[in-house]
Amino acid sequence: MNSIRLRHLLSQIVIDNDRRAFSVFFDYYNTRLMNLAMLYITQYDQAEEVVSEVFLKLLSMKEKLLKIERFEGYLFMMVKNHALNHLKSMKKSKDDILIDDIKDHLTTDLIDPDKKLINDDLRVELNQAIQKLPPKRRLVFKMVKDEGMSYREVANILDISERTIEVHLKLAIQDLRIELKSYYDEHKNDLKIGKQRFLSMLL
C-alpha cells in the first residue's frame, strides 16, 4: 500500500469513523503483523492476541494517527514491543525458568542401571527435541549453548541483531520445555526432583 493510499485510508478511519475503511486496513495488515508477531511468539493464539491488542490500541489513539510519520514503521514497532512485553509477562509467570547455560545435567555418578537408562533416554529425548526446533532457532540454540558463542558473535555470523538472537534463544527454550515436560511426568518418581528444578538444570 503506497503512502498516499494509506494516508487516505487513515483519514477515513480517523475523520469519518469509516468502518469499511478500517476493515480494509485490517485485512491488509493483519497477516503481515501476524507474521511479525510470530517471529517472537510461537503460539498462534498468543500472537493473534498481541496483534489484536495493537489494533485496539490504534483505535483508542486514532486522533493521533494522522500525525505519525512513517506509519508502517511505527505500526511494526508497536507489534514488536507488544510481543516482547508479552514474552516478559510470560517470563514472570510461576512456571517460567531462568535461561542458564546447559551444564552437565546428565548425572554421571549414577550406578543404578535403571537410572542410567533414564539418563540415556533423556539424552536422546533432549537431542530429538532440539532437532524439532525451527532451523534458525535450532542454529542459534546450538551456537550459543553447545558452542558457547556470545550473542554478539552469533549476531555477526548470522547478520541479525543481538536482540533477535536473544528472542530466538528464549523461544527455543520454551519449545524444549514443552517437549521435556512430558518426559518428566513419565519419570518423575525416578528423578526425585521438582519439575521446575529438572527443567532449569537442563535449560
N, C-alpha and C positions, 0 to 999 in steps of 0.2 A: 504494500500500500504506500503510495507516494505521500509526501508531506502535505501537499495541498488537499488531497482526498482525506487524509487523516484529520487535518485541521477542520475541514468542513464537517466531518462526522462528529468530532468533539463539540463543535459549535451546536449541532443539532441536539446532542445529548445535554449539554450544559444550558443553553439558552431556551431551546424549545421543549426540553424534557421529553424528547422523542424516543419512545421505547423501541421502535423499529430500528432506529439508528444504533441504539445500544445493542440490540440483537445482532446487527451486522458486525459491530465492533467485537462483541463476544465471540461470534463464530470465527472471525478472522484470527483473533489472538489466542483463543483458548488452547488449541493444540500446541502452538508454539510455546506458550507458557507452561503447559504440562510437561513438554519435553525438557524444558529448562529445570523445572522443579524436580524432575526425576533424575537429574544429574546429582542431586543431593539426597533425595529421599527415595528409597527403593519401592516402598509400598504405594501402589497406585492410589488407593483411597486417601492416604495421608497427603500425597502430592496434590490430589484433587481438592482436598480441604485447604491447603495452602493457597492454591490458585483462586479458590472461591473467596478466601479472605482478602486477597488482593483486589478482586473485582468489587467486593463490598466496600473496601477502603476507598477505591476510586469514586464510587457513588457518593460516599459520605463527604468527599472533598471536591466534588465536581465543579464548584465555583472557581477552584484554583487551577483546573486542568488546562485552561487556555493560556495560562501564564507560564506553563512549564516548557522550557526549551528542550529540544532533543527528547521528545516524549517517549519514544520507544526505548531509548537507553534508560530513562527514568523508570519505565514500566518493568523492564527486565531486572533492574536493580532491586525494585520492590519485591519481585518474586524471589530473587536470591536471598535478600535479607529475611523475608518471612520464612523461607526454607531453613536457613541457618538458625533462626530463632526457634523453629520447631525442633531441630536437632538438639539445641541446647536444653529445651524443656524435657526432651526425652532423656537426655543425659542426667538430669536432676531427679528422674523417677527412681523409685526404690529398687527397680530391677536392673538398673544400668550398672556398668562396671567401669573401672578406670582402664585407660589404654596403656598397657605396660608392654615392655618387650617380652617376646616369647623366651622363656627361660627353660631350664632343663626340667620341664614339668613331668616328664615320663620317668617316674622314680626308678632308680637303678638298683636299689638295695632290697627289692622285694624278692624273697626266696620262694614264697608260696607259688606253686605252678599256676593255680587259678588266677592269682593276682597278676602274675607275669603275662598270662593270656589276655587279661583285660588291658594291660599296658600295650601289648602288641595290637590288640583290636583298636585301642584308642589312637595309636599312631596311624593306622590305616584310615580310621574314621576322620581324623583331622586332615590327612592328605586328600582324601576324597572330597571333603567339604571345601578345601582350598581350590581344588580343580573345578568345582561348580561355580566359583565366582565369575562374574563377567570379566572378559580378558584384561581390560585396563585396570580394573580393581585388583585382580589377581596379581598382575605385574607389579603394581605399586606395593601391595602387601608383601610380596616376596623380596622386593628390592629393599624395603625398609626393615622388615622383620628378619628375613633369612640372611640378607647380605649386609645388614647393619648400616645401610646408607642413610644419610641425613635427608630431611625434606628438601633442602637446597640442592643437594646432589641429584636427587631424583627429578626435581623440577627442571634442572638444567638439561638432563638427559632427555626427558620426555617433552620438553618445551612447553610446560604448563606452570601455573603459579604454585607456590608452596601451599597456599590455602587450598587449592584444588587437590594437592597431594594429601593434605590432612583430611579432607572430606572423603576422598576415595578410601583412605585407611579406616576411617570411622565406619563407613558403610560396609566395608569388608568384614570388620569385626562384628558388626550387627548381624550380618548374614551367617557368619561362623557360629555365633552364639546360638542362633536358632537351630542350626544343624546339630550342635553338640548337646543341647538341652535334652533331646530325645535319648542320646547315649547315656547321659547322667541318670535320667529317670529309670532306665533299664538296669543300671549297675549301681545305683546309689547305696545299696546295702553293703556292697563290697568296697566302695570308695570311702565311705565313712567320713565324708566332709560335706559341708553345706554346698548347695548348688552355686551360689554366688562365689564362694571361695574356689570351687572347682573351675568355674569359668574364668575367674581372674587369674588363676595360676596358668591357664592355657593361653589367655589372650592379654 
